[in-house]
């Protein structure tokens, strides 16, 4: 999320700088590769992700969202749309990141948008049933 935030705040950031940040922060090669894949995916699919987020957030344009919330939502949305991460897990991780890095209103805001995204895509029932199994 922090690397996605950095790329959002500085679109001209050198990809090597992001890689160095991830390597310094995460250490484990597997985690660095996973995080790099998330950042690259967010950047590659940003227009699609932003359109999906705007559809799920009735009264908010992505550009007007708090930068931290926007980065969290983009990463979670990318995970839901383009990875094999279970949708419920991506949502839960997004809310946990919002609790840690966002404002006091961020967890509820992030949960609402991601919940709506899942409902709009018919994934809410699948996410709920996967936690009961």
PyMOL commands that set and color helices and strands:
alter all, ss='L'
color gray80, all
select helices_A, chain A and resi 2-9+15-26+29-44+46-56+62-64+67-82+87-101+106-120+124-132
alter helices_A, ss='H'
color red, helices_A
deselect
rebuild
show_as cartoon
